[in-house]
Amino acid sequence: MKESHKQSILLITILIVTVTFGYSMIIYSEDVSKAVFKSINCCLTVIIPSLYGFLVLASFIVKTNFYAVMSKPFDLLSRYVFKIPTELFSIFLISLFAGYPVGAKLINELIENNKITKKEAETMLCYCYASSPTFIIGLVGVQIFSSVKVGLYIYLSTVLTNIIIGILIGLTKKPPPKKPNTYTVKMSSQIFINSIESGAKSLFSICIMIVFFSIFIAIIDKMGVILFLSEQLSQLTSIDNSASCTIIKSIFEISNLSSLPKYFFKYIPLIAGIFSFGGVLLLPSPPVS
């Protein structure tokens, strides 16, 4: 296909998407307004309180080089099992406990400070990605199953998945050489201020993405797309339409899982899979150019 034809198709596609989206925001303005209000409330009451401190901390430990010191006790495990430089193992550990965006945030900080390569970042993103235990236990364990233990099991399954992926990727690589300790821990008021600003910028990006996806979900829901997809899922899995609808929405934005019916025990593996994916909104994609 000629380049001119590709450009024409692209222009037509963009025109159709733009007009459809703009028209939908007008005719479904009431539903869009409700979705935006709900998402902003979620950001103020859930996202900001649970994530901001971790995002600032992520930036702080990279800018001070403290992440390299934290990794020292795991030298053998890092170099001979995961096959990554020792100083990067703490990034993996923190990503398992701090929540979805923090692992990507840490990797992004390393790239911006020229401490890892693009290839290393892309590899680490495969397994430095998990929900925090408090998010899973609070959102699903307590709200849906009324059980901290169930939430913990789901969390541990995602942790085990990341460990297995990290080990499997390591099988294809040679152990990195042991590097001399050239990292000097540093601290200044400017690093502290920059960490606070960096955390705020990352949090703002997350929140505006949540607001946008709330608009997107509201529109495709009113257009019948969610209903169509949920009906297909119901036919494939025998899940009722209401729960299927919630699952489809959760694939886009994971906090929708809180709307699942109580005691959804039969589909715990499906819920664990959605948590491992994290939703389209939370797909890890720090700039690695």
C-alpha positions in Angstrom: 0.0 0.0 0.0 1.3 3.4 -1.0 2.3 5.9 1.8 -0.3 8.4 0.5 -3.0 5.7 0.9 -1.9 5.0 4.4 -2.0 8.6 5.3 -5.5 9.0 3.9 -6.8 6.0 5.9 -5.1 7.4 9.0 -6.7 10.8 8.5 -10.1 9.3 8.0 -9.7 7.1 11.0 -8.7 10.1 13.2 -11.6 12.1 11.8 -14.1 9.4 12.6 -12.7 8.8 16.1 -12.6 12.6 16.9 -16.1 13.3 15.6 -17.6 10.2 17.4 -15.9 11.0 20.7 -16.8 14.7 20.6 -20.4 13.9 19.6 -20.7 11.3 22.3 -19.5 13.7 25.0 -22.3 16.0 24.0 -25.2 13.5 23.9 -24.0 11.6 26.9 -22.9 14.7 28.8 -24.8 13.7 32.0 -23.2 10.3 32.2 -19.8 11.7 31.4 -20.2 14.3 34.1 -21.2 11.7 36.7 -18.2 9.5 35.6 -15.8 12.4 35.9 -17.1 13.4 39.3 -16.8 9.8 40.5 -13.2 9.4 39.2 -12.1 12.7 40.8 -13.6 11.6 44.1 -11.7 8.3 43.7 -8.5 10.2 43.1 -9.0 12.5 46.1 -10.1 9.7 48.6 -8.1 6.7 47.3 -5.4 7.3 44.8 -3.7 10.3 46.3 -3.6 9.1 49.9 -2.4 5.6 48.9 0.1 6.5 46.2 1.7 9.9 46.7 4.0 9.0 49.5 5.3 6.0 47.7 5.9 8.0 44.5 7.9 10.6 46.4 9.8 7.8 48.1 10.5 6.1 44.8 12.1 9.2 43.4 14.0 9.9 46.6 15.7 6.5 46.8 16.9 6.8 43.2 18.1 10.4 43.4 20.0 9.7 46.7 21.5 6.3 45.3 20.1 4.6 48.3 18.5 1.9 46.1 22.0 0.6 45.4 22.8 0.2 49.1 19.5 -1.6 49.7 20.4 -4.2 47.1 23.8 -5.3 48.6 22.5 -8.2 50.7 20.9 -9.7 47.6 24.1 -9.8 45.5 24.2 -13.5 44.7 20.4 -13.8 44.2 20.4 -10.8 41.9 23.4 -11.7 39.7 23.0 -15.5 39.5 19.2 -16.1 39.6 17.7 -12.9 38.1 20.8 -12.0 36.2 20.5 -8.3 36.8 23.1 -5.9 38.3 23.0 -6.1 42.1 22.0 -2.5 42.6 18.8 -3.0 40.6 17.4 -5.8 42.8 15.9 -3.3 45.3 13.8 -1.9 42.5 12.2 -5.3 42.0 11.6 -5.7 45.7 10.0 -2.3 46.1 7.8 -2.8 43.1 6.2 -5.8 44.8 5.1 -3.9 47.8 4.5 -0.3 46.8 1.9 -0.8 44.0 1.4 -0.7 40.3 2.9 2.6 39.1 5.8 2.7 41.6 7.9 0.0 39.8 7.5 1.9 36.5 8.3 5.1 38.3 11.5 3.8 39.8 12.6 2.5 36.4 11.8 5.8 34.8 13.8 7.6 37.4 16.8 5.3 36.6 16.5 6.1 32.9 16.2 9.9 33.5 19.4 9.7 35.6 21.2 7.6 33.0 21.7 4.7 35.4 20.2 1.9 33.2 19.8 1.3 29.5 16.6 1.1 27.5 17.0 -2.7 27.1 17.4 -3.1 30.9 14.3 -1.0 31.5 12.2 -2.9 29.1 13.3 -6.2 30.6 12.7 -5.2 34.2 9.2 -3.8 33.3 8.2 -7.4 32.7 8.3 -8.3 36.4 8.6 -5.0 38.3 4.9 -4.6 38.2 2.4 -5.6 40.9 -0.4 -4.2 43.0 0.3 -3.4 46.6 -1.0 -5.9 49.2 -3.1 -3.2 50.9 -4.8 -2.4 47.6 -5.7 -6.0 46.8 -6.7 -6.9 50.3 -8.8 -3.8 50.8 -10.4 -3.7 47.3 -11.1 -7.4 46.9 -10.3 -9.4 50.0 -12.3 -7.3 52.4 -15.0 -5.7 50.1 -15.9 -8.8 48.0 -14.9 -11.8 50.0 -14.9 -10.3 53.5 -11.6 -12.2 54.0 -8.1 -10.8 54.4 -6.7 -14.3 53.7 -8.3 -14.4 50.2 -6.9 -11.0 49.4 -3.5 -12.2 50.6 -3.6 -15.3 48.4 -4.4 -13.2 45.3 -1.5 -10.9 46.1 0.9 -13.7 46.7 -0.1 -15.2 43.3 0.9 -12.0 41.5 4.2 -11.9 43.5 5.0 -15.5 42.5 4.2 -14.7 38.9 6.7 -11.9 38.9 9.3 -14.0 40.6 8.9 -16.8 38.0 9.0 -14.3 35.1 12.2 -12.7 36.5 13.9 -16.1 36.9 12.8 -17.3 33.4 14.1 -14.1 31.8 17.4 -14.6 33.7 17.8 -18.1 32.2 18.4 -16.4 28.8 21.2 -14.2 30.1 24.7 -14.4 31.6 25.4 -13.3 35.1 26.5 -9.7 35.2 30.0 -9.1 36.6 30.3 -8.0 40.1 30.8 -4.2 40.1 32.9 -2.3 42.5 30.9 -0.1 44.9 31.0 3.2 43.1 27.6 4.5 44.3 27.9 7.3 46.9 24.8 8.0 48.9 24.0 11.7 48.7 21.5 14.0 50.3 20.5 17.6 49.9 17.5 19.8 50.3 17.3 20.1 46.5 17.0 16.3 46.1 14.2 16.3 48.7 12.3 19.1 46.9 12.9 17.5 43.5 11.5 14.2 44.8 8.4 15.8 46.1 7.9 17.6 42.7 8.5 14.4 40.8 6.0 12.4 42.9 3.4 15.1 42.4 3.9 15.1 38.6 3.6 11.4 38.4 0.5 11.4 40.6 -1.1 14.1 38.4 -0.5 12.0 35.3 -2.1 9.0 36.9 -5.1 11.0 38.1 -5.8 12.6 34.7 -5.5 9.2 33.1 -8.1 7.9 35.5 -10.4 10.8 34.7 -10.0 10.2 31.0 -10.7 6.5 31.2 -13.8 7.2 33.2 -15.1 9.3 30.3 -14.1 6.6 27.8 -15.8 3.8 29.8 -19.0 5.9 30.3 -19.2 6.6 26.5 -18.6 3.0 25.3 -21.0 1.8 28.1 -23.8 4.1 26.7 -23.0 3.0 23.2 -23.6 -0.6 24.2 -20.0 -1.8 23.7 -19.7 -2.9 27.4 -23.0 -4.8 27.2 -22.0 -6.5 24.0 -18.6 -7.6 25.4 -20.1 -8.7 28.7 -22.7 -10.8 26.9 -19.9 -12.6 25.0 -18.0 -13.1 28.2 -21.1 -14.5 29.9 -21.6 -17.0 27.1 -18.0 -18.2 27.3 -17.7 -18.4 31.1 -21.3 -18.7 32.5 -20.7 -15.5 34.6 -23.9 -13.5 34.9 -24.2 -10.3 32.8 -23.9 -7.9 35.8 -20.6 -9.5 36.9 -19.3 -9.8 33.3 -20.0 -6.1 32.8 -17.9 -5.2 35.9 -15.1 -7.5 34.8 -15.0 -5.8 31.3 -14.8 -2.4 33.0 -12.1 -3.6 35.3 -10.0 -4.6 32.3 -9.9 -0.9 31.5 -9.7 0.4 35.0 -9.1 -2.1 37.8 -10.8 -0.3 40.7 -14.1 -1.3 39.1 -13.5 -4.8 40.6 -14.9 -3.4 43.9 -18.4 -3.6 42.2 -18.3 -7.4 41.8 -20.9 -9.3 43.7 -20.1 -10.6 47.1 -18.4 -14.0 47.6 -17.3 -14.4 44.0 -15.1 -17.4 45.0 -15.5 -19.4 41.8 -13.7 -16.8 39.8 -10.8 -16.0 42.1 -8.3 -17.1 39.4 -9.9 -14.7 37.0 -9.7 -11.8 39.5 -6.0 -12.7 40.1 -5.4 -12.6 36.4 -6.9 -9.1 36.2 -4.7 -7.9 39.0 -1.7 -9.3 37.3 -2.7 -7.3 34.1 -3.5 -4.2 36.1 -5.9 -2.8 33.5 -5.3 -0.8 30.4 -5.0 2.4 32.5 -2.0 1.0 34.5 -0.1 -0.7 31.8 3.6 0.0 32.6 5.0 2.4 30.0 7.7 4.8 31.3 9.5 6.7 28.6 12.5 4.7 27.6 13.7 6.7 24.6 
